[in-house]
């Protein structure tokens, strides 16, 4: 039996504020927290997803003060609640991982997608601005229409072709317009040892299917969430050491290289020595409610130049992730 598969961006959760408390230092940060350049206080919202989970891993050995929140503790769509949570806490940084990520469902649930991906971001940005907190907001390659033929840089005009992409772009604009201390990190094709993602789905399907069809006419770059988490902490380290006043704005981050979903699937099975037939198919062979950008490879020159990061190739990072899954 042949399984026709198309990746769906974390469609398992649409209301992606974290609902799990792992390594939360306190349900609500205590009032003794203060801005400390040597030991900054960091709020992580939407902390139950892949990226939030990877940040938790890094927080264990970090000298910084991390507070991880979920929807039960902090509903970002409620402005008063956000301001009350910030009151007296003196967060130096806020990493916003919260998002509505059900790409196809967003096409019929635009109001909720906009509420979470845009209005909630504005609420957070307002609180950050009022408290002189640096906002690091995570966005997506889906803000582009995918019609480019060369890697996209931060100055290229975003032209989303889905409700998900449009609401994420709206969130970017509101964050930049509202908080003067905003860094936006656009990323793509996120996967991790945590949560549900393309890597885990491919391995799961391979357990029961002798053959899979995977689209080959959508090209981007897989991104290991652990690598992105390290970059975020690296930015915070630079900010703590020398400030970020001349570094705010939009940045692109993914692993290096490029691949189609077909290439990605083949690489997963090759690394795991899984014997399975993988057939390349066109996107038109598996229609979905939301359109996907056919080409969304991002140029990382800016983030490498400004912050001096070395970025591993996606295949190298995939190997690291798979090795961790075995443990």
C-alpha positions as semicolon CSV with decimal commas, in nm:
position;residue;x (nm);y (nm);z (nm)
1;X;0,000;0,000;0,000
2;X;0,136;0,340;-0,095
3;X;0,104;0,628;0,150
4;X;0,083;0,973;-0,001
5;X;0,234;1,217;0,247
6;X;0,280;1,589;0,256
7;X;0,440;1,763;0,550
8;X;0,209;1,978;0,759
9;X;0,362;2,234;0,986
10;X;0,289;2,113;1,337
11;X;-0,077;2,065;1,265
12;X;-0,128;1,871;1,585
13;X;-0,153;2,191;1,785
14;X;-0,320;2,505;1,665
15;X;-0,321;2,682;2,000
16;X;0,046;2,647;2,055
17;X;0,101;2,816;2,385
18;X;0,285;2,562;2,597
19;X;0,071;2,328;2,804
20;X;0,353;2,138;2,970
21;X;0,560;2,254;3,263
22;X;0,912;2,127;3,235
23;X;1,195;2,304;3,409
24;X;0,985;2,600;3,511
25;X;1,177;2,778;3,782
26;X;0,856;2,914;3,931
27;X;0,492;2,925;3,832
28;X;0,514;3,301;3,843
29;X;0,858;3,464;3,860
30;X;0,927;3,609;4,202
31;X;0,935;3,980;4,260
32;X;1,306;3,980;4,344
33;X;1,403;3,938;3,979
34;X;1,592;4,238;3,852
35;X;1,767;4,340;3,535
36;X;2,121;4,205;3,565
37;X;2,356;4,230;3,272
38;X;2,558;3,933;3,400
39;X;2,259;3,711;3,477
40;X;1,969;3,823;3,260
41;X;1,612;3,710;3,326
42;X;1,451;3,542;3,025
43;X;1,083;3,476;2,965
44;X;1,000;3,199;2,717
45;X;0,642;3,189;2,587
46;X;0,491;2,897;2,396
47;X;0,741;2,681;2,580
48;X;0,596;2,339;2,509
49;X;0,685;2,325;2,141
50;X;0,999;2,194;1,977
51;X;1,196;2,517;2,017
52;X;1,076;2,584;2,370
53;X;1,173;2,231;2,469
54;X;1,521;2,277;2,326
55;X;1,554;2,603;2,518
56;X;1,462;2,414;2,835
57;X;1,749;2,173;2,769
58;X;1,993;2,464;2,739
59;X;1,850;2,633;3,048
60;X;1,958;2,346;3,273
61;X;2,326;2,440;3,243
62;X;2,272;2,811;3,186
63;X;2,363;3,080;3,442
64;X;2,062;3,280;3,322
65;X;1,722;3,293;3,489
66;X;1,462;3,126;3,266
67;X;1,086;3,137;3,316
68;X;0,883;2,908;3,088
69;X;0,513;2,980;3,045
70;X;0,214;2,798;2,908
71;X;-0,145;2,896;2,833
72;X;-0,251;2,809;3,186
73;X;-0,010;3,063;3,328
74;X;-0,005;3,328;3,058
75;X;-0,264;3,376;2,784
76;X;-0,094;3,613;2,540
77;X;-0,426;3,704;2,381
78;X;-0,530;3,879;2,705
79;X;-0,346;4,210;2,715
80;X;-0,415;4,282;3,083
81;X;-0,287;3,940;3,183
82;X;0,034;3,994;2,989
83;X;0,099;4,329;3,155
84;X;0,021;4,186;3,498
85;X;0,264;3,900;3,440
86;X;0,539;4,144;3,344
87;X;0,466;4,374;3,636
88;X;0,770;4,400;3,863
89;X;0,949;4,105;3,700
90;X;1,220;4,296;3,512
91;X;1,264;4,051;3,228
92;X;1,567;4,136;3,015
93;X;1,460;3,916;2,724
94;X;1,140;3,755;2,603
95;X;1,160;3,468;2,352
96;X;0,822;3,424;2,187
97;X;0,779;3,072;2,052
98;X;0,399;3,081;2,072
99;X;0,211;3,051;1,745
100;X;-0,093;2,912;1,569
101;X;0,077;2,661;1,341
102;X;-0,209;2,458;1,194
103;X;-0,137;2,576;0,840
104;X;-0,438;2,417;0,671
105;X;-0,685;2,474;0,951
106;X;-0,596;2,844;0,949
107;X;-0,761;2,876;0,608
108;X;-1,100;2,825;0,775
109;X;-1,009;2,966;1,117
110;X;-0,855;3,298;1,025
111;X;-0,981;3,487;1,331
112;X;-0,810;3,256;1,579
113;X;-0,493;3,241;1,371
114;X;-0,480;3,621;1,363
115;X;-0,556;3,646;1,734
116;X;-0,260;3,423;1,824
117;X;-0,011;3,507;1,550
118;X;-0,071;3,883;1,543
119;X;-0,273;4,033;1,829
120;X;-0,101;3,820;2,094
121;X;0,235;3,928;1,953
122;X;0,130;4,291;1,977
123;X;0,031;4,240;2,342
124;X;0,368;4,089;2,416
125;X;0,549;4,363;2,225
126;X;0,360;4,632;2,417
127;X;0,461;4,476;2,748
128;X;0,822;4,440;2,634
129;X;0,834;4,804;2,525
130;X;0,685;4,924;2,853
131;X;0,938;4,720;3,053
132;X;1,248;4,776;2,834
133;X;1,257;4,405;2,755
134;X;1,417;4,279;2,435
135;X;1,170;4,075;2,231
136;X;1,300;3,783;2,025
137;X;1,008;3,672;1,810
138;X;1,010;3,355;1,600
139;X;0,861;3,376;1,252
140;X;0,855;3,166;0,938
141;X;0,959;3,123;0,575
142;X;0,587;3,112;0,496
143;X;0,584;3,492;0,478
144;X;0,721;3,448;0,123
145;X;0,533;3,335;-0,186
146;X;0,811;3,100;-0,299
147;X;0,851;3,242;-0,647
148;X;1,216;3,335;-0,603
149;X;1,497;3,139;-0,764
150;X;1,775;3,240;-0,527
151;X;1,799;3,243;-0,145
152;X;1,573;3,501;0,014
153;X;1,721;3,778;0,225
154;X;1,562;3,999;0,487
155;X;1,503;4,284;0,241
156;X;1,301;4,076;-0,004
157;X;0,933;4,165;-0,009
158;X;0,721;3,916;0,185
159;X;0,414;3,800;-0,006
160;X;0,240;3,524;0,189
161;X;0,009;3,291;0,001
162;X;-0,167;3,137;0,302
163;X;-0,360;3,265;0,603
164;X;-0,092;3,120;0,828
165;X;0,180;3,309;0,642
166;X;-0,022;3,632;0,638
167;X;-0,095;3,623;1,011
168;X;0,270;3,553;1,088
169;X;0,369;3,852;0,873
170;X;0,110;4,063;1,054
171;X;0,271;3,959;1,381
172;X;0,614;4,062;1,255
173;X;0,488;4,406;1,156
174;X;0,311;4,462;1,488
175;X;0,616;4,355;1,686
176;X;0,848;4,587;1,495
177;X;0,604;4,878;1,511
178;X;0,534;4,834;1,882
179;X;0,862;4,734;2,045
180;X;1,182;4,920;1,960
181;X;1,391;4,635;2,101
182;X;1,271;4,360;1,865
183;X;1,461;4,087;1,687
184;X;1,264;3,865;1,451
185;X;1,409;3,528;1,356
186;X;1,249;3,366;1,053
187;X;1,311;2,995;1,035
188;X;1,195;2,697;0,828
189;X;1,110;2,327;0,836
190;X;1,172;2,289;1,209
191;X;1,230;1,945;1,360
192;X;1,359;1,811;1,691
193;X;1,370;1,513;1,924
194;X;1,068;1,680;2,088
195;X;0,712;1,708;1,963
196;X;0,570;1,601;1,629
197;X;0,760;1,676;1,311
198;X;0,851;1,550;0,966
199;X;1,144;1,337;1,085
200;X;0,935;1,146;1,337
201;X;0,646;1,108;1,095
202;X;0,869;0,959;0,825
203;X;1,020;0,708;1,066
204;X;0,679;0,616;1,201
205;X;0,530;0,563;0,855
206;X;0,830;0,355;0,751
207;X;0,747;0,104;1,024
208;X;0,429;-0,002;0,847
209;X;0,463;0,114;0,485
210;X;0,691;-0,035;0,221
211;X;0,658;0,272;0,000
212;X;0,599;0,645;0,043
213;X;0,526;0,932;-0,195
214;X;0,677;1,267;-0,094
215;X;0,662;1,600;-0,274
216;X;0,978;1,709;-0,453
217;X;0,872;2,045;-0,600
218;X;0,890;2,237;-0,272
219;X;1,242;2,337;-0,177
220;X;1,365;2,486;0,149
221;X;1,600;2,406;0,435
222;X;1,538;2,172;0,729
223;X;1,625;2,335;1,062
224;X;1,720;2,149;1,377
225;X;1,544;2,327;1,665
226;X;1,843;2,266;1,894
227;X;2,062;2,470;1,658
228;X;1,810;2,754;1,656
229;X;1,790;2,746;2,036
230;X;2,169;2,778;2,060
231;X;2,161;3,076;1,827
232;X;1,897;3,246;2,039
233;X;2,099;3,193;2,356
234;X;2,405;3,314;2,165
235;X;2,224;3,636;2,078
236;X;2,133;3,682;2,444
237;X;2,495;3,625;2,544
238;X;2,606;3,893;2,301
239;X;2,335;4,125;2,429
240;X;2,440;4,067;2,789
241;X;2,804;4,134;2,704
242;X;2,784;4,431;2,471
243;X;2,420;4,522;2,407
244;X;2,203;4,483;2,098
245;X;2,117;4,846;2,031
246;X;2,247;4,840;1,671
247;X;2,132;4,486;1,599
248;X;1,753;4,493;1,619
249;X;1,548;4,394;1,315
250;X;1,476;4,086;1,104
251;X;1,712;3,791;1,060
252;X;1,694;3,464;0,872
253;X;1,808;3,143;1,035
254;X;1,795;2,786;0,915
255;X;2,061;2,525;0,874
256;X;2,281;2,554;0,566
257;X;2,203;2,392;0,235
258;X;1,875;2,320;0,062
259;X;1,650;2,023;-0,003
260;X;1,306;1,921;-0,119
261;X;1,080;1,728;0,114
262;X;1,166;1,425;-0,098
263;X;1,539;1,485;-0,042
264;X;1,477;1,530;0,330
265;X;1,285;1,203;0,353
266;X;1,553;1,014;0,158
267;X;1,823;1,152;0,389
268;X;1,630;1,044;0,701
269;X;1,603;0,687;0,576
270;X;1,963;0,678;0,458
271;X;2,092;0,796;0,796
272;X;1,879;0,535;0,974
273;X;1,954;0,258;0,723
274;X;1,583;0,212;0,661
275;X;1,496;0,018;0,349
276;X;1,192;0,180;0,189
277;X;1,090;0,304;-0,154
278;X;1,040;0,682;-0,167
279;X;0,873;0,822;-0,477
280;X;0,891;1,192;-0,573
281;X;0,552;1,348;-0,649
282;X;0,426;1,692;-0,745
283;X;0,243;1,912;-0,497
284;X;-0,058;1,892;-0,725
285;X;-0,072;1,522;-0,650
286;X;-0,160;1,592;-0,288
287;X;-0,378;1,906;-0,272
288;X;-0,426;2,077;0,064
289;X;-0,633;2,381;0,173
290;X;-0,330;2,607;0,221
291;X;-0,074;2,684;-0,046
292;X;0,293;2,629;0,034
293;X;0,581;2,836;-0,102
294;X;0,758;2,623;-0,367
295;X;1,097;2,783;-0,286
296;X;1,179;2,924;0,056
297;X;1,554;2,882;0,099
298;X;1,674;3,174;0,311
299;X;2,001;3,366;0,290
300;X;2,170;3,363;0,631
301;X;2,446;3,613;0,545
302;X;2,310;3,883;0,776
303;X;2,293;3,676;1,094
304;X;2,637;3,528;1,025
305;X;2,789;3,871;0,965
306;X;2,622;4,056;1,253
307;X;2,660;3,786;1,519
308;X;2,945;3,575;1,384
309;X;2,759;3,244;1,399
310;X;2,877;2,929;1,224
311;X;2,579;2,739;1,087
312;X;2,594;2,362;1,034
313;X;2,465;2,195;0,720
314;X;2,116;2,046;0,754
315;X;2,241;1,694;0,686
316;X;2,497;1,721;0,967
317;X;2,234;1,844;1,211
318;X;1,992;1,573;1,103
319;X;2,257;1,317;1,192
320;X;2,295;1,470;1,539
321;X;1,920;1,473;1,598
322;X;1,875;1,112;1,490
323;X;2,158;1,000;1,717
324;X;1,984;1,167;2,011
325;X;1,657;0,994;1,924
326;X;1,833;0,660;1,967
327;X;1,932;0,737;2,326
